């Protein structure tokens, strides 16, 4: 029995960590991740509840932790700690200043909960990793974190934008999504001036103000947006990108 309980204990801990990291978790997601049956998922959830974990069952939707419930910081394995340090070096090369500053702050807090032995190894590894992209550590934008909050809060944004065609325009946009390509961050937003979706490079935004006005969430996923763009430009191959 002891041999079988160890993997289950590890699974219960992992399920709890998942519940802490997601707003909602379905039984099917748990079953697929750990290759167990739905019935076993139900048993695991009951075990966690019996241990005093306040898990709420959302009928037909899944499970979530009661709002306000927090556990002490989780412990990181050596591989997980190494992954965080590697990610830190990669992110510090990013060209958005707000992103790198916030990540440095976050990873400092993460390092504070590492075990004593891990800290020496983490420090050594940090000295033995180097990414050769953006060697000069150039920062070309500072709005990524503001954009992320505006997307999740559904707030309008006013921008003054310097286009690739060297034209300056003033626009109010509904931020929809962000993506990164070739070391640049781009914002997908619904432009009220053009009455359509447009893409803006963050390093070309001269001025930005988050408005107190909210907009309705766009009933579309990011993947659906990309599919629409693909169909649009496949049907008009002679029209250049703006």
C-alpha positions in Angstrom: 0.0 0.0 0.0 2.9 2.4 0.9 4.3 2.0 -2.6 1.0 3.0 -4.2 0.3 5.9 -1.8 3.5 7.8 -2.7 2.5 8.6 -6.3 -1.0 9.4 -5.1 0.3 11.9 -2.6 2.4 13.5 -5.3 -0.7 13.7 -7.5 -2.8 15.2 -4.8 -0.1 17.9 -4.2 0.1 18.6 -7.9 -3.7 18.9 -8.2 -3.7 21.4 -5.3 -1.0 23.4 -7.0 -3.1 23.4 -10.2 -6.2 24.6 -8.3 -4.1 27.4 -6.9 -2.9 28.5 -10.4 -6.2 28.3 -12.3 -9.6 29.9 -11.7 -11.3 26.7 -12.6 -10.2 23.1 -13.2 -12.4 20.4 -14.8 -12.4 16.7 -13.8 -11.5 15.8 -17.4 -8.4 18.1 -17.3 -7.2 16.4 -14.2 -7.9 12.9 -15.5 -6.1 13.5 -18.8 -3.1 15.2 -17.1 -2.5 12.3 -14.7 -3.8 9.4 -16.8 -6.5 8.5 -14.3 -10.2 7.8 -14.4 -12.9 10.4 -13.7 -13.9 8.3 -10.7 -10.3 8.5 -9.3 -10.5 12.3 -9.8 -13.7 12.4 -7.7 -12.0 10.4 -5.0 -8.9 12.7 -5.0 -11.1 15.8 -4.7 -13.0 14.2 -1.7 -9.6 13.4 -0.1 -8.4 17.0 -0.5 -11.8 18.3 0.9 -11.4 15.9 3.9 -8.0 17.4 4.5 -9.5 20.8 5.0 -9.0 22.3 1.5 -12.0 24.5 0.7 -12.8 23.2 -2.8 -15.9 24.6 -4.5 -17.7 22.4 -7.0 -19.2 24.4 -9.9 -21.9 22.2 -11.3 -21.1 21.1 -14.8 -18.0 23.3 -15.0 -15.4 22.0 -12.6 -13.6 22.8 -9.4 -12.1 26.0 -7.9 -10.6 27.0 -4.5 -12.7 29.2 -2.3 -11.7 32.9 -2.9 -9.2 34.2 -0.3 -7.8 30.8 0.5 -4.0 30.6 0.3 -1.4 28.1 1.2 2.2 28.7 2.1 4.6 29.0 -0.8 5.2 25.8 -2.7 8.6 24.2 -2.8 10.5 24.0 -6.0 12.5 21.0 -7.3 16.0 21.6 -8.6 14.9 21.3 -12.2 12.1 23.8 -11.6 14.4 26.3 -10.0 16.9 25.9 -12.9 14.1 26.6 -15.3 13.2 29.8 -13.5 16.8 31.0 -13.6 17.1 30.2 -17.3 13.8 32.1 -18.0 15.2 35.0 -16.0 18.2 35.4 -18.3 16.0 35.1 -21.4 13.4 37.6 -20.2 16.0 40.2 -19.2 17.0 40.3 -22.9 13.4 41.4 -23.7 13.1 44.9 -25.1 10.1 45.9 -23.0 11.3 47.6 -19.8 8.1 47.1 -17.8 8.2 43.4 -18.5 11.9 42.9 -17.4 11.5 45.0 -14.3 8.4 43.2 -13.1 9.9 39.8 -13.8 13.0 40.7 -11.8 10.8 41.6 -8.9 8.8 38.4 -9.2 11.8 36.1 -9.5 13.4 37.7 -6.4 10.3 36.7 -4.4 10.5 33.2 -5.9 14.1 32.9 -4.9 13.3 33.8 -1.3 11.3 30.5 -0.9 14.0 28.3 -2.3 15.7 25.8 0.0 19.1 26.8 1.4 21.0 24.3 -0.7 19.1 25.4 -3.9 20.2 29.0 -3.4 23.9 28.2 -3.9 23.2 26.1 -7.0 20.8 28.8 -8.4 23.5 31.5 -7.9 26.1 29.3 -9.7 23.8 28.5 -12.6 22.9 32.2 -12.9 26.6 32.9 -13.5 27.0 30.2 -16.1 24.1 31.1 -18.5 24.2 33.7 -21.3 21.8 34.5 -24.1 23.4 36.3 -27.0 20.3 38.0 -28.4 20.0 41.7 -27.7 23.5 41.8 -26.3 23.3 45.6 -25.7 20.1 44.9 -23.6 18.3 47.6 -25.6 14.9 48.7 -24.2 12.5 50.0 -26.9 9.2 49.9 -25.2 7.7 50.2 -21.7 4.0 49.6 -22.1 3.6 45.8 -22.0 2.4 45.5 -18.4 0.0 48.4 -18.8 -1.4 46.7 -22.0 -1.9 43.4 -20.2 -3.9 45.1 -17.5 -6.0 47.0 -20.0 -6.8 43.7 -21.9 -8.0 41.9 -18.7 -9.9 45.0 -17.4 -11.5 45.8 -20.8 -10.4 49.4 -20.7 -10.1 51.7 -23.6 -6.6 53.1 -24.4 -5.7 56.3 -26.1 -2.4 56.2 -28.0 -0.3 58.5 -30.2 1.3 56.2 -32.7 4.2 56.6 -35.1 3.6 54.2 -38.0 6.2 52.4 -40.1 5.3 54.9 -42.8 6.5 57.7 -40.6 3.0 59.1 -40.0 1.8 60.1 -36.5 -1.9 59.4 -35.6 -4.0 59.7 -32.5 -6.3 56.8 -31.8 -8.6 55.3 -29.2 -8.4 51.5 -29.2 -9.9 48.4 -27.5 -6.9 46.2 -26.6 -7.5 42.6 -27.6 -4.3 40.6 -27.4 -0.5 40.7 -27.5 2.1 38.7 -29.3 5.9 38.8 -29.7 7.8 38.4 -32.9 11.4 39.2 -33.9 12.1 40.7 -30.4 9.1 43.2 -30.8 5.8 43.2 -28.9 2.7 43.9 -30.9 -0.8 44.8 -29.8 -3.9 43.6 -31.6 -6.7 46.1 -30.9 -10.0 47.3 -32.3 -9.3 50.8 -33.6 -12.4 53.1 -33.2 -10.9 55.4 -35.9 -10.8 52.7 -38.5 -13.7 50.6 -37.1 -11.6 47.5 -37.5 -8.9 45.5 -35.9 -5.3 46.8 -36.3 -1.9 45.8 -35.1 0.4 48.3 -33.3 4.1 47.9 -32.4 4.6 48.8 -28.8 8.0 50.5 -29.6 6.1 52.8 -32.0 3.7 54.1 -29.3 4.8 57.7 -28.5 2.2 58.3 -25.8 -0.3 56.1 -24.0 -3.2 56.8 -21.6 -5.6 54.2 -20.1 -9.1 55.6 -20.1 -11.7 55.1 -17.4 -14.2 53.8 -20.0 -14.8 50.1 -20.5 -15.7 48.2 -23.6 -17.5 44.9 -24.2 -15.3 41.9 -24.5 -14.8 40.7 -28.1 -16.5 37.3 -28.5 -13.5 35.8 -30.3 -10.4 33.9 -29.3 -6.9 34.9 -30.4 -6.7 31.8 -32.6 -10.0 32.7 -34.3 -8.5 36.2 -35.0 -5.5 34.7 -36.7 -7.7 32.4 -38.7 -9.7 35.4 -39.9 -6.5 37.2 -40.9 -5.3 34.2 -42.8 -8.5 34.0 -44.8 -8.5 37.7 -45.4 -5.0 37.9 -46.9 -5.4 34.6 -48.8 -8.3 36.2 -50.7 -6.4 39.5 -51.3 -2.8 38.4 -52.1 -1.9 41.6 -53.8 -2.7 43.9 -50.9 0.4 44.7 -48.8 0.3 44.7 -45.0 0.0 48.1 -43.5 
